[in-house]
Amino acid sequence: MRVVAVVATFRRPRELARLLDSLAGVEAIVVCDNAADPETRAVVEQAPGRAHYLAPATNLGCGGGLRLAETHAAQIEGSAWTHLLVLDDDAVLTPDTIPQLRAALDREKAHAAYPLVTGRDGRTGWLPGLRDRARHRLGREPMVVERYRTLFGSGVADFDWAQGICLLATRAAVEAAGYHRDDFWVRGEDLDFSLRLTMQGRGIFVPAAVVQHLPPESRTPARTRAEYFRHAAMVQNIAFLALTQPQGRRIRPSIPGASLRFVRTWGVRAIPDLFSALRRGQRGEPAGHRTAGSFRQRFDELIAG
């Protein structure tokens, strides 16, 4: 087996350095730096192992950055690579994370594998969309790893979708499903990618493998205007997938919950934008399209102002 890893990053050199130091069992990693930041470039160039740095002329977003990294990885590896590892820049792996995921893929004859993810407090979170809905609901409560394994065991469980924190997929599945989309802008690119992978075969959750997810501490309140547009984009992308894409039919029941969370977070004044997100998604428009009045356009205007 020959694993190549990809990551898209934006002004997180410290988190990226921590990730690169934690990698073991990867033949090469391609980093797409959407900020073209000199400090980030230095981190990649000083990283152990085969690390490749890409700096696009403009911010491609997470999906676009991952797609560029995937394309480059395939070019430099040729026909040698057997597995693709998609990573968030704020993930931290253990030395046996990749070997355990690889072994589970082989043993279960699966197409994609996702580990148990913990936060700073060592408690579980960021569960994939398990097909066993009862287990998925019960596992939403954060708990220490030992308690999770006591309740649910360490055996694998099938999922429909998974986050992009640490997702290992076979080359056959990736080539059949295609790379990440570049038109989602923010949020949802991992949902779409994993749903397409599991259309090709099994996606398995591997609680025996553990990864930490350590995003930087936010220095600004979560309820900012920029975060509002990102959240609206997520709702739009969910609607786009669920209502217009064959791989998204499995997440149609999530639309009411996603809509309710949006209104609960931002209040009743957000209802017009909720309807706009649902309408745009239903008519086949991912949130990455810069159409008139789109959330991406409004976000860009906010940042520029």
N, C-alpha and C positions, 0 to 999 in steps of 0.2 A: 504494500500500500504506500502511496505517496500523497501526502496531504499538503494542499496549498491554502493559505489563509488570506482573507481580504477584510479590510476595515476602512470605513470612511470616518474622517475626523474633522473637527473645526475648533481650533484654538483650545486644545486640551493636551498640551505636550506632557504635563506631569502624569495624567491618567494614561496616555499612550505609552510612555516610558515604562510605567508599572505593568501594563499589559504585555509589552514586548519582553520584559524580563521574566514573565511568568510562563511564556510559551515553551513547550517541550513536545517533540514529536511532530513538528511541522517542518517540511522541507523548504518552504519559502512563504513569505508574507508580503502582500502588496498593500501599501497604505495610500489612500487617496486623501490628500489634504485640501479640503474645500476652502481653506483660508490662505493657502500659499504662505504659511507662516515660517520664517527662518528658524525659530526655535523648534518647531515640529520637525522640520527637515533635519536638523542636527540630531534630534532624538532617533530618527529612523536610520540615519547614516551611521550612528554609533551603536546601533542595536546588534546584539549577537545573532549569528545566523544570517540567512539570506533575506534581507529586507529591501524592498524596492519602494521608492518614493515617487508619487505622482502629484503634480500640482496643476489642476485645470485652470484655464483662464478666468473662469467664473465659478461661483458656488453652484455646484450641481445638485445639492441636497443629498440626503442619505442614499436614496435609491439610485440616483445618477452616479454618485461617487462609487457605490458598490459595483454598479454595472461597469464603469470604467476600469476598476480594479480587477474585476473578473475577466474582462476582455484581455487586459494586460497579462494576467496570470496564465491564461490559456496560451498566449503567444510565447511567453518565456519558457513554459513547461512543455509545450508541444503536446505529444501524445503520452507523456510520462505520468501526468497526474491522474490519480484515481479517486480522490475525495476533495471536496471543497469545504472549508471551514469559514463560516461567516461570524464575525465578532463585532461587538460594540467596543468602542475605545476605552470604556470604563469597566470592562470585565477583568477579572483576575482568575487565572486557571491554576489548578494544582498539577504537579508533575504527572499524575495518572489520569487526568481528565480526558485527554485525547485517546490514550490507549483503551480506556474503559468504553468510550463512545464507539471507537472502531470495533472493539471486540463485540459489543452489543449489536452493532449493525450486521456483522458477519454471522453471529449466532442466530439472530432473529430473521436474517434475510430481509432486512428492512432497507429503506431508501434514505431516511433522514433520522437523526438522533439529537435529542435535546436533554441537557442535564438538569439536575435539581439546582435552583438558583437561590442564593441567600443574600441578604443585605448586610449593612454594617453591624447590625445587632446579631448576626448569625442565624436569623430566623428566615424561614422560607418565604418566597414571593415569586411573582412573575411566572406563574404556572402556565403551561401550554393549554390549549383547548382540548382537554381529554375527552375521548369519546364516551367514557364512562361518566355520565353527567353527575351522578350521585357523588362519586369520588372527587370530581372537579369542584363541586360545591363545598363539600366537607373540607377540602384541602385549602380553601381560600383563606382560612384563618392562619396568620403567621405563627409558626411554631419552630422550635429547634429541630435540627435534622434528625436527632435520635427519636424524638417523639413522632415525627412524620413517618419515619421508617417503621416504628412500632405499630402505628395505626394502619399503614398502607403497604408495608413491606418494601423490599428493595428491587422487586421484579419490575420489568418494563410494563408500560401501559401505552396503548395507541393514542395518538393525537391527530386532530385535523389541522391545527395551526399552531405555530410557536413563534415566540419573539426572536429577534435576531441577536440576542445577547451572546449566544454560543450555539450555533447550529451546524452540525456536520452532515453533509449529504454526499451520496455517491455521484460519481461523474455521470453515470448513465441517467440518473434521475435529473441532474442539473441540465444535461444536454437535451433531454426530452421536455423539460418544463420551461427552459429558457432562463436567462439571467434576470436580475432585478429590473423592474421597470424604472424608467427615469422621469416619469411624469406624475409621480405622486407628491412631489415636493417634500412634505414632512409627514411622518406617521402613516403607517399602513403598508409601507413597502415590504416589511417583514411578514405581515399578515398575508398579503398577496403571494409572495414568494413561497412561503411554507404551504399554503393551500394548493399551489400548483405542484409542488413536490409530492404532496400526499395524494394527488390524483394519479401519480405514476406508481405508487406503492405505499408501503407502510411507513408512517412516521412514528417513532417510539420515544417515549419519555423514559429516561434512565436515571432513577433516583440514586443509584450507586455512585454516579459521577456528580461532583459538586463544583459549582462555579460561583464566585462572589460577583455581585453587581454593585459597584461603588461609584455612583455618579457624584460629581462634585457638589458640595453643599451650596445651595442656592443663596445668593446674596441679595436677591430681590424677592418681593412677595410673589407667590405663585399666581395670584389673581392680577396679572398684568394684561395690557391690551395685546401685546405680542403673543402671550400664551393663549389668549382668547382666540386669535386667528388660527393658531396651531390646532387647538381643540376642535374648532369648526372644520378645519381641513380633515381631521381624523373622522368626523362624522360623515363628511362628504365622501371620503374614500371607502368607508364601510358601506355606504349606500351604493356607491358605484360597483363595488365588488359583489355585494349581495343581490343586487337587482339587475345587473347587466352582464356579469361574467359567470361562465359555467362553474369555475372553481369556487365561486362565492356563494352558491346556493345554500351551502351547509351553514352559513352564518346569518341567514335571513332572520332567524329568531332573535339575533342580537340587536337588531335595529331599535326596537322600543327601549331596551335598556340603555343603549348608547345615547339615545335622544333624551331620556330622562336624566341621565348623569350630566349632560350638557346644560340643561335648564337648571338643575339643582346647583350646579357649580356657578353659573353666571346669572341666574335670576330670570324672571319672566321677560325682561327686556331683550333677552337673547332669542326669544321664540321666532321672530322674523328671520334671523340668520339660521336658525335650525331648519326652518322650512326651505330656505335658500339652499342649504347644504344638501338636504334630502332631494330637492328638485334637481339640482345640478348633477348629483350622483345618479339619479334615476335616468337622466337623459344622456348618460354615458360620458360624463366629464370628470376625470380625476382632478384632485385639488391642485395638481401641478400646472394646469392650464391657466395661462394669464389672460383670461377673458375679462370683459368689462365688469367691474364690481366684484371680481373673484376675491377670495380670501387671500390668495397669494399676492394679488395686486395691491390690496389694502395693507397687507403686511409690509410690502416693499415701500409703499408710500409712508407708512409709519416710521420705518427705519431711516428712510431718507430724510424725513422731517426732523 
